[in-house]
Amino acid sequence: MTPILMVDLQSQYKQLQLEIDASIQKVLDEAHFIKGNQVGELEQKLADYIGIEHCITCANGTDALQLVWMALDLPVNSEVIVPDFCYIAAAETIVSRGLKPVFVDVDTDYFNIDVSKIEENITENTRAIVVVHLFGQCCNMTPIIKIAQKYNLFIIEDAAQSLGACYTFANDDVRMACNMSHIATTSFFPSKNLGCYGDGGAIFTNDFELAQKVRSLANHGQNKKYYYQYIGINSRLDTLQAAILLAKLPYLDDFNSKRIYFASLYSEKLKHISAIELPKILPSSTCIFHQYTIKVGHLKRDSLQLFLKTKNIPSMIYYPLSTQKQVAYQKYRTTNANLITEDLSTEVLSLPMHPNLTLEQIDYICGQISIFFSNF
Ligand SMILES: Cc1ncc(COP(=O)(O)O)c(C=O)c1O
């Protein structure tokens, strides 16, 4: 059996080597390393894939969020609703733009923001809700959109972990993650479902003016060369990264299907273990399993992780501490504890998940997990 990795980028490269090498070689031949044709081509293809008007690429997924806040230009100290259980980038960019994060608990089944707890956190200063589509599935957008409309709030989607997931609205309108809000972001970090070979990110919107502003802000705030309309930043996707993504984009759906298949195998082979809770999928969303995350109760999570390590099975804890409990975020801590987030931090364990897993590897991983629990 080949060694088990959390994410296997080497096998994926070998599989796509001809296309990726040719795409890179084209950039080397053309030598337009910044804003080469491949960047615009990728933006158009990504916009078409999502079914949205505008895509603007940038240097990484955190910059994408930063650019959103710069473009929206909300008044200082505006409150932004954000899930407490998620990657740090959303909270970090909110705070760094002088806004105030309001940390809301998540749903214990789906790991995404608990819609029933949003309204109680809205005040007269609330201006936006960030929905983070965590681990590969969409937040419950129908009620979130209703709340946002009622209180006149912006919705920002962070789809760094869910590019390719879709959500079905009551009228059978199916929308992809990144196309259910005012403005959305994603990341092309190498381990993402669509990853480049370095850093990369993108912003999506149907709003022409917002798109123009984001594009300008990401390029020093220029509207034409050496004329600055805004105070911007330098956040561009390298042409080489765009070329790599152009080679990989046609495979995204296939790779996501493989993740879904491997997730179904995990669930089938682990369902007899009562000490484990398997991932659940919101009926109105698909899940493209950026992570396959189980819940292990009764304080056995850490010992399971150690046991798996001795069997050469990697695993990860996403995320070990709620954002509001992080040292850097004490100033923004809410008075109420986010109890589900706190429980999840002690229970979640993400197992190896990527499109190049093998049946033998899944059998071995599930077999070892069964052995661990048979000792109790
Ligand atoms: C949910 C989420 N948002 C934002 C980001 C930030 O993306 P990047 O690492 O490209 O800055 C990540 C990356 O890990 C993420 O998982």
The ligand as an SDF file (V2000), in Angstrom:
LIG
                    3D

 16 16  0  0  0  0  0  0  0  0999 V2000
  -12.5480   28.8810    5.0200 C   0  0  0  0  0  0  0  0  0  0  0  0
  -11.2850   29.5680    4.5930 C   0  0  0  0  0  0  0  0  0  0  0  0
  -11.2990   30.8870    4.3530 N   0  0  0  0  0  0  0  0  0  0  0  0
  -10.2150   31.5430    3.9420 C   0  0  0  0  0  0  0  0  0  0  0  0
   -9.0100   30.8990    3.7720 C   0  0  0  0  0  0  0  0  0  0  0  0
   -7.8030   31.6870    3.4130 C   0  0  0  0  0  0  0  0  0  0  0  0
   -7.2320   31.3260    2.2060 O   0  0  0  0  0  0  0  0  0  0  0  0
   -5.6860   31.5510    1.9250 P   0  0  0  0  0  0  0  0  0  0  0  0
   -4.9100   30.5370    2.7080 O   0  0  0  0  0  0  0  0  0  0  0  0
   -5.5710   31.3590    0.4470 O   0  0  0  0  0  0  0  0  0  0  0  0
   -5.3470   32.9510    2.3330 O   0  0  0  0  0  0  0  0  0  0  0  0
   -8.9380   29.5240    3.9990 C   0  0  0  0  0  0  0  0  0  0  0  0
   -7.6750   28.7960    3.8050 C   0  0  0  0  0  0  0  0  0  0  0  0
   -7.2780   27.9050    4.4280 O   0  0  0  0  0  0  0  0  0  0  0  0
  -10.1150   28.8350    4.4300 C   0  0  0  0  0  0  0  0  0  0  0  0
  -10.0980   27.5170    4.6690 O   0  0  0  0  0  0  0  0  0  0  0  0
  1  2  1  0
  2  3  1  0
  2 15  2  0
  3  4  2  0
  4  5  1  0
  5  6  1  0
  5 12  2  0
  6  7  1  0
  7  8  1  0
  8  9  2  0
  8 10  1  0
  8 11  1  0
 12 13  1  0
 12 15  1  0
 13 14  2  0
 15 16  1  0
M  END
$$$$
